[in-house]
Amino acid sequence: MRLARDILVFVHLVGFAALLGGALVQLGDRVKVVNTAMLRGALTVVVSGIALVGVLEGLDEAVDRSKVVAKFAVALVIGLLCWVNRSRSRVPRGLFGASA
């Protein structure tokens, strides 16, 4: 179970890196879009976070549920923003900043 936790933490961090990297690539561009790295990174963060909480519960480790709910809400909003705006040819700056 500890190996599963370590793998899920790694996948969770890779998802965050993909989301951030996809956003950083576009910093110099005038037209901002939700690229594939951002979308897949956001979805990876949400799914691996849920799985990670499940593994931690299985290991009987202390889980601060209020912190988990807050992080899940933020990740879910970012994931939904990326999902909804994935097919647009242009994303407004504020919306792009909120999803990155």
CNS distance restraints for C-alpha pairs under 8 A (distance, minus, plus):
assign (resid   1 and name CA) (resid   5 and name CA) 6.29 0.50 0.50
assign (resid   1 and name CA) (resid  55 and name CA) 7.11 0.50 0.50
assign (resid   1 and name CA) (resid  59 and name CA) 6.98 0.50 0.50
assign (resid   2 and name CA) (resid   6 and name CA) 6.20 0.50 0.50
assign (resid   2 and name CA) (resid  59 and name CA) 7.90 0.50 0.50
assign (resid   3 and name CA) (resid   7 and name CA) 6.14 0.50 0.50
assign (resid   4 and name CA) (resid   8 and name CA) 6.07 0.50 0.50
assign (resid   4 and name CA) (resid  55 and name CA) 7.41 0.50 0.50
assign (resid   5 and name CA) (resid   9 and name CA) 6.12 0.50 0.50
assign (resid   5 and name CA) (resid  52 and name CA) 6.34 0.50 0.50
assign (resid   5 and name CA) (resid  55 and name CA) 6.32 0.50 0.50
assign (resid   5 and name CA) (resid  56 and name CA) 7.22 0.50 0.50
assign (resid   6 and name CA) (resid  10 and name CA) 6.25 0.50 0.50
assign (resid   7 and name CA) (resid  11 and name CA) 6.20 0.50 0.50
assign (resid   8 and name CA) (resid  12 and name CA) 5.94 0.50 0.50
assign (resid   8 and name CA) (resid  48 and name CA) 6.04 0.50 0.50
assign (resid   8 and name CA) (resid  49 and name CA) 7.83 0.50 0.50
assign (resid   8 and name CA) (resid  51 and name CA) 7.38 0.50 0.50
assign (resid   8 and name CA) (resid  52 and name CA) 5.93 0.50 0.50
assign (resid   9 and name CA) (resid  13 and name CA) 6.22 0.50 0.50
assign (resid   9 and name CA) (resid  48 and name CA) 7.75 0.50 0.50
assign (resid   9 and name CA) (resid  52 and name CA) 7.12 0.50 0.50
assign (resid  10 and name CA) (resid  14 and name CA) 6.17 0.50 0.50
assign (resid  11 and name CA) (resid  15 and name CA) 6.14 0.50 0.50
assign (resid  11 and name CA) (resid  44 and name CA) 7.51 0.50 0.50
assign (resid  11 and name CA) (resid  45 and name CA) 7.85 0.50 0.50
assign (resid  11 and name CA) (resid  48 and name CA) 6.71 0.50 0.50
assign (resid  12 and name CA) (resid  16 and name CA) 6.39 0.50 0.50
assign (resid  12 and name CA) (resid  44 and name CA) 6.68 0.50 0.50
assign (resid  12 and name CA) (resid  45 and name CA) 5.16 0.50 0.50
assign (resid  12 and name CA) (resid  48 and name CA) 5.48 0.50 0.50
assign (resid  12 and name CA) (resid  49 and name CA) 6.52 0.50 0.50
assign (resid  13 and name CA) (resid  17 and name CA) 6.10 0.50 0.50
assign (resid  13 and name CA) (resid  45 and name CA) 7.62 0.50 0.50
assign (resid  14 and name CA) (resid  18 and name CA) 6.13 0.50 0.50
assign (resid  14 and name CA) (resid  41 and name CA) 7.55 0.50 0.50
assign (resid  15 and name CA) (resid  19 and name CA) 6.23 0.50 0.50
assign (resid  15 and name CA) (resid  40 and name CA) 7.35 0.50 0.50
assign (resid  15 and name CA) (resid  41 and name CA) 4.13 0.50 0.50
assign (resid  15 and name CA) (resid  42 and name CA) 6.48 0.50 0.50
assign (resid  15 and name CA) (resid  43 and name CA) 7.73 0.50 0.50
assign (resid  15 and name CA) (resid  44 and name CA) 5.13 0.50 0.50
assign (resid  15 and name CA) (resid  45 and name CA) 5.15 0.50 0.50
assign (resid  16 and name CA) (resid  20 and name CA) 6.12 0.50 0.50
assign (resid  16 and name CA) (resid  41 and name CA) 5.90 0.50 0.50
assign (resid  16 and name CA) (resid  42 and name CA) 7.00 0.50 0.50
assign (resid  16 and name CA) (resid  44 and name CA) 7.96 0.50 0.50
assign (resid  16 and name CA) (resid  45 and name CA) 6.18 0.50 0.50
assign (resid  17 and name CA) (resid  21 and name CA) 5.72 0.50 0.50
assign (resid  17 and name CA) (resid  41 and name CA) 7.29 0.50 0.50
assign (resid  18 and name CA) (resid  22 and name CA) 5.89 0.50 0.50
assign (resid  18 and name CA) (resid  37 and name CA) 5.44 0.50 0.50
assign (resid  18 and name CA) (resid  38 and name CA) 6.12 0.50 0.50
assign (resid  18 and name CA) (resid  40 and name CA) 7.54 0.50 0.50
assign (resid  18 and name CA) (resid  41 and name CA) 4.85 0.50 0.50
assign (resid  19 and name CA) (resid  23 and name CA) 6.44 0.50 0.50
assign (resid  19 and name CA) (resid  37 and name CA) 6.02 0.50 0.50
assign (resid  19 and name CA) (resid  38 and name CA) 4.13 0.50 0.50
assign (resid  19 and name CA) (resid  39 and name CA) 7.10 0.50 0.50
assign (resid  19 and name CA) (resid  40 and name CA) 7.48 0.50 0.50
assign (resid  19 and name CA) (resid  41 and name CA) 4.54 0.50 0.50
assign (resid  19 and name CA) (resid  42 and name CA) 5.89 0.50 0.50
assign (resid  19 and name CA) (resid 100 and name CA) 6.79 0.50 0.50
assign (resid  20 and name CA) (resid  24 and name CA) 6.08 0.50 0.50
assign (resid  20 and name CA) (resid  38 and name CA) 7.12 0.50 0.50
assign (resid  20 and name CA) (resid 100 and name CA) 6.25 0.50 0.50
assign (resid  21 and name CA) (resid  25 and name CA) 6.11 0.50 0.50
assign (resid  21 and name CA) (resid  37 and name CA) 7.52 0.50 0.50
assign (resid  21 and name CA) (resid  38 and name CA) 7.64 0.50 0.50
assign (resid  22 and name CA) (resid  26 and name CA) 7.07 0.50 0.50
assign (resid  22 and name CA) (resid  35 and name CA) 6.54 0.50 0.50
assign (resid  22 and name CA) (resid  36 and name CA) 7.70 0.50 0.50
assign (resid  22 and name CA) (resid  37 and name CA) 5.15 0.50 0.50
assign (resid  22 and name CA) (resid  38 and name CA) 5.05 0.50 0.50
assign (resid  23 and name CA) (resid  27 and name CA) 6.90 0.50 0.50
assign (resid  23 and name CA) (resid  38 and name CA) 6.68 0.50 0.50
assign (resid  23 and name CA) (resid 100 and name CA) 5.76 0.50 0.50
assign (resid  26 and name CA) (resid  32 and name CA) 6.52 0.50 0.50
assign (resid  31 and name CA) (resid  90 and name CA) 5.97 0.50 0.50
assign (resid  31 and name CA) (resid  91 and name CA) 7.40 0.50 0.50
assign (resid  32 and name CA) (resid  90 and name CA) 5.73 0.50 0.50
assign (resid  32 and name CA) (resid  91 and name CA) 5.45 0.50 0.50
assign (resid  32 and name CA) (resid  92 and name CA) 7.17 0.50 0.50
assign (resid  32 and name CA) (resid  93 and name CA) 7.14 0.50 0.50
assign (resid  32 and name CA) (resid  96 and name CA) 6.93 0.50 0.50
assign (resid  33 and name CA) (resid  85 and name CA) 7.92 0.50 0.50
assign (resid  33 and name CA) (resid  86 and name CA) 7.37 0.50 0.50
assign (resid  33 and name CA) (resid  88 and name CA) 7.04 0.50 0.50
assign (resid  33 and name CA) (resid  89 and name CA) 6.36 0.50 0.50
assign (resid  33 and name CA) (resid  90 and name CA) 5.35 0.50 0.50
assign (resid  33 and name CA) (resid  91 and name CA) 5.35 0.50 0.50
assign (resid  33 and name CA) (resid  96 and name CA) 7.56 0.50 0.50
assign (resid  34 and name CA) (resid  38 and name CA) 6.21 0.50 0.50
assign (resid  34 and name CA) (resid  39 and name CA) 6.79 0.50 0.50
assign (resid  34 and name CA) (resid  82 and name CA) 6.13 0.50 0.50
assign (resid  34 and name CA) (resid  85 and name CA) 6.49 0.50 0.50
assign (resid  34 and name CA) (resid  86 and name CA) 5.19 0.50 0.50
assign (resid  34 and name CA) (resid  87 and name CA) 7.85 0.50 0.50
assign (resid  34 and name CA) (resid  88 and name CA) 7.88 0.50 0.50
assign (resid  34 and name CA) (resid  91 and name CA) 7.39 0.50 0.50
assign (resid  34 and name CA) (resid  96 and name CA) 7.71 0.50 0.50
assign (resid  35 and name CA) (resid  39 and name CA) 6.46 0.50 0.50
assign (resid  35 and name CA) (resid  86 and name CA) 6.98 0.50 0.50
assign (resid  36 and name CA) (resid  40 and name CA) 6.01 0.50 0.50
assign (resid  37 and name CA) (resid  41 and name CA) 5.73 0.50 0.50
assign (resid  38 and name CA) (resid  42 and name CA) 6.04 0.50 0.50
assign (resid  38 and name CA) (resid  82 and name CA) 7.03 0.50 0.50
assign (resid  38 and name CA) (resid 100 and name CA) 7.77 0.50 0.50
assign (resid  39 and name CA) (resid  43 and name CA) 6.29 0.50 0.50
assign (resid  39 and name CA) (resid  79 and name CA) 7.02 0.50 0.50
assign (resid  39 and name CA) (resid  82 and name CA) 5.46 0.50 0.50
assign (resid  39 and name CA) (resid  83 and name CA) 6.44 0.50 0.50
assign (resid  39 and name CA) (resid  86 and name CA) 7.27 0.50 0.50
assign (resid  40 and name CA) (resid  44 and name CA) 5.94 0.50 0.50
assign (resid  41 and name CA) (resid  45 and name CA) 6.15 0.50 0.50
assign (resid  42 and name CA) (resid  46 and name CA) 6.41 0.50 0.50
assign (resid  42 and name CA) (resid  75 and name CA) 7.08 0.50 0.50
assign (resid  42 and name CA) (resid  78 and name CA) 6.70 0.50 0.50
assign (resid  42 and name CA) (resid  79 and name CA) 4.91 0.50 0.50
assign (resid  42 and name CA) (resid  82 and name CA) 7.35 0.50 0.50
assign (resid  43 and name CA) (resid  47 and name CA) 6.17 0.50 0.50
assign (resid  43 and name CA) (resid  79 and name CA) 5.85 0.50 0.50
assign (resid  44 and name CA) (resid  48 and name CA) 5.80 0.50 0.50
assign (resid  45 and name CA) (resid  49 and name CA) 5.81 0.50 0.50
assign (resid  45 and name CA) (resid  75 and name CA) 7.02 0.50 0.50
assign (resid  46 and name CA) (resid  50 and name CA) 6.34 0.50 0.50
assign (resid  46 and name CA) (resid  72 and name CA) 7.01 0.50 0.50
assign (resid  46 and name CA) (resid  75 and name CA) 5.92 0.50 0.50
assign (resid  46 and name CA) (resid  76 and name CA) 6.44 0.50 0.50
assign (resid  46 and name CA) (resid  79 and name CA) 7.34 0.50 0.50
assign (resid  47 and name CA) (resid  51 and name CA) 6.30 0.50 0.50
assign (resid  48 and name CA) (resid  52 and name CA) 5.88 0.50 0.50
assign (resid  49 and name CA) (resid  53 and name CA) 6.27 0.50 0.50
assign (resid  49 and name CA) (resid  72 and name CA) 7.58 0.50 0.50
assign (resid  50 and name CA) (resid  54 and name CA) 6.41 0.50 0.50
assign (resid  51 and name CA) (resid  55 and name CA) 6.25 0.50 0.50
assign (resid  52 and name CA) (resid  56 and name CA) 6.14 0.50 0.50
assign (resid  53 and name CA) (resid  57 and name CA) 6.13 0.50 0.50
assign (resid  53 and name CA) (resid  63 and name CA) 7.67 0.50 0.50
assign (resid  53 and name CA) (resid  68 and name CA) 7.94 0.50 0.50
assign (resid  54 and name CA) (resid  58 and name CA) 6.25 0.50 0.50
assign (resid  55 and name CA) (resid  59 and name CA) 6.25 0.50 0.50
assign (resid  56 and name CA) (resid  60 and name CA) 6.35 0.50 0.50
assign (resid  56 and name CA) (resid  61 and name CA) 5.59 0.50 0.50
assign (resid  56 and name CA) (resid  62 and name CA) 7.74 0.50 0.50
assign (resid  56 and name CA) (resid  63 and name CA) 7.19 0.50 0.50
assign (resid  57 and name CA) (resid  61 and name CA) 6.15 0.50 0.50
assign (resid  57 and name CA) (resid  62 and name CA) 7.70 0.50 0.50
assign (resid  57 and name CA) (resid  63 and name CA) 7.19 0.50 0.50
assign (resid  63 and name CA) (resid  68 and name CA) 7.73 0.50 0.50
assign (resid  64 and name CA) (resid  68 and name CA) 6.36 0.50 0.50
assign (resid  65 and name CA) (resid  69 and name CA) 6.04 0.50 0.50
assign (resid  66 and name CA) (resid  70 and name CA) 6.26 0.50 0.50
assign (resid  67 and name CA) (resid  71 and name CA) 6.17 0.50 0.50
assign (resid  68 and name CA) (resid  72 and name CA) 5.94 0.50 0.50
assign (resid  69 and name CA) (resid  73 and name CA) 6.04 0.50 0.50
assign (resid  70 and name CA) (resid  74 and name CA) 6.36 0.50 0.50
assign (resid  71 and name CA) (resid  75 and name CA) 6.10 0.50 0.50
assign (resid  72 and name CA) (resid  76 and name CA) 5.85 0.50 0.50
assign (resid  73 and name CA) (resid  77 and name CA) 6.15 0.50 0.50
assign (resid  74 and name CA) (resid  78 and name CA) 6.27 0.50 0.50
assign (resid  75 and name CA) (resid  79 and name CA) 5.99 0.50 0.50
assign (resid  76 and name CA) (resid  80 and name CA) 6.00 0.50 0.50
assign (resid  77 and name CA) (resid  81 and name CA) 6.08 0.50 0.50
assign (resid  78 and name CA) (resid  82 and name CA) 6.21 0.50 0.50
assign (resid  78 and name CA) (resid  98 and name CA) 7.27 0.50 0.50
assign (resid  78 and name CA) (resid  99 and name CA) 4.97 0.50 0.50
assign (resid  78 and name CA) (resid 100 and name CA) 7.51 0.50 0.50
assign (resid  79 and name CA) (resid  83 and name CA) 6.06 0.50 0.50
assign (resid  79 and name CA) (resid  99 and name CA) 7.69 0.50 0.50
assign (resid  80 and name CA) (resid  84 and name CA) 5.95 0.50 0.50
assign (resid  81 and name CA) (resid  85 and name CA) 6.09 0.50 0.50
assign (resid  81 and name CA) (resid  95 and name CA) 7.93 0.50 0.50
assign (resid  81 and name CA) (resid  99 and name CA) 6.02 0.50 0.50
assign (resid  82 and name CA) (resid  86 and name CA) 5.74 0.50 0.50
assign (resid  82 and name CA) (resid  99 and name CA) 6.42 0.50 0.50
assign (resid  85 and name CA) (resid  91 and name CA) 7.14 0.50 0.50
assign (resid  91 and name CA) (resid  95 and name CA) 6.58 0.50 0.50
assign (resid  91 and name CA) (resid  96 and name CA) 6.14 0.50 0.50
assign (resid  92 and name CA) (resid  96 and name CA) 6.10 0.50 0.50
assign (resid  93 and name CA) (resid  97 and name CA) 6.07 0.50 0.50
assign (resid  94 and name CA) (resid  98 and name CA) 6.19 0.50 0.50
assign (resid  95 and name CA) (resid  99 and name CA) 6.23 0.50 0.50
assign (resid  96 and name CA) (resid 100 and name CA) 6.15 0.50 0.50
